[in-house]
Amino acid sequence: MFGFFIGTACLIGFAALARRGRRHHFYGHGRWHGHGGWHGRRVGGHFLNRVLGRLDTTPGQEKVIREAISDFKEEAWGLRGEVRGTRSEIAEAIRAPELDRAIIDRVFAKHDEVIEKLRASLLRTTEQVHGTLDERQRKQLADMIESGPWGHARC
């Protein structure tokens, strides 16, 4: 039962993260605010701009990467609706005189499907990004990922 709550919390957090990225991707009116730069930069905000700058990507590479990330965000945003009924279904199971395990099992099955769709989407995105980067850029991106979000905060 504990794993169910962790899974639910992760999905809700991921949906919130996807929503936040969707809501704020026009920061600076499509410009890399305060840094000059290419005026077509929009998807991903400052963090993605810094990462792409650090990787020294070409405009063609940036386009592929931004489109891949944008597609992933859209797919994740769309999956949010599939998880919305979770709270009401859990409440329904708890209201019953005895815990309705069938409802809980349906919620688990729904979450498994959503997670599988997210995995497939993330794999497609990762393949697109990997395929567009050269060997040096892939190594540098891998190092950034390995060091964590604060390891290269000054990208």
N, C-alpha and C positions, 0 to 999 in steps of 0.2 A: 504494500500500500504506500510505503514511503517513496518508492521509486516513481509511482504515479504522480505524486505531488511535485517531485523534482522535475519530471518530464513536462508536466503542465506549466510549472514556473518557467522552464527554459523556453517553451513554445511561446508563452505570453511575452517573455522578455525579448525573444527574437522578433516577434511581430511588432513590439514597441520600437525596437531598434530599426526595423525596416521602415516603419511609419515615420520615425524621426528623420531618417535619411531622406525619405521622399518629401517630407515637409520642408526641409532646410536646404535642398540642393540648389536653390536659386540665390543663395547668399551672395551678396555683392552684385546682384543683378547680372549674373553670368560672367563676371570678371574675376580674375584672380586678385581679389581685393587688396589694394595697397602694394602689390608686387609687380605690377606691369604684367607681362606674360601674355600668353595666347588668350584672346577674348572668348573663344568658344568653350572654355573650361566651365563645366557646370555640374556634372554628376560627381558626387562624392565630396565636394567641399575642399577645405584647405588641406586636410590630412592626405587625401588622394593626390592633390596637386603637389604636395611636398614629396610624396613617395615617387610619383612619376618624374619629378625634377631630379630627385636623387638617382633614379635609374637612368636618367638622361635618355628618355624615350623620344622617338621621332613622332611627328604628328600622326602618322599612320598607325604606329603602335598605340598611341594614346587613344585614338578613335576606337580601335578594336577593344582595348581594355575597358574604356568607359562604356561602350555598348554592352559588353559582357556583364559588367557590374550592374548596369541599369536593367538589363534583362533579368538578372538574378533578383534584384530588388522588387521588380514588378511581380515576378513569380511568387516570391515570399509574401508580398503584400496580398496577392490573390489567395494564398493559402490561409491567411488569417481568418477568413470567413468560415473555413472548415472547422476551426477550433472554437469559434464563438459560443457554441451551445454547451461547451464543457461544464461551465459553472451550473447551468440549470439542470443538466443531466446528473451531476454529482448531488445537487440539492435534492433532486427527485429520489435518488437512491437512498439518501440519508433520511428523508421524510418517511419512508416506508417503515412499517412496524419491524421488519427485519431487513438488513442490508440487502439490496437487490444487486447481486453480483453480476447479473446479466447486463444491467445498465453500465456498471463499471467496466465490464469486459468490452462492451461496445465503444466506450470512451477510449480504452486502451487501443482497440483496433483502429479507431479513427486517428489517434495520435501516431500509431505506427505507419499508417498510410501517408500522413502529412510529413513525417520525418523522412520516409523513403523518397517522397517527391522533392523535399529540400536537399537530400543527399544527391539525387540525380542532377538537380539544378546546379548545386555547388560544384559537382564534378565537371559539368559542361563548362561552367565559368572558369574553373581552374585549368581545364584543358585549353581553352581559348587564350587565357593569359600566358600559360606556359608556352604555347605554340608561337606566340608573337614576340616573345623575348629572346634575345640571344643568350649565349652561355654565361657571359659576364653578368648580364642583368638578372638571369635566373639565380645565380649564386648570390648576388647582392640582395635580391628579394627574399631568398631563403634565409639569409643571415638576419634580415630585419624581422622576419616572422619568428625565427628562433629566439631572438633576444627579447621579444615581447613588445607590448605597446609603448612602454616607457624607455626601452633600450635605445630607440632611435627617435625620441620625441622631438629632437631638434632637426629632423630630416632636412 
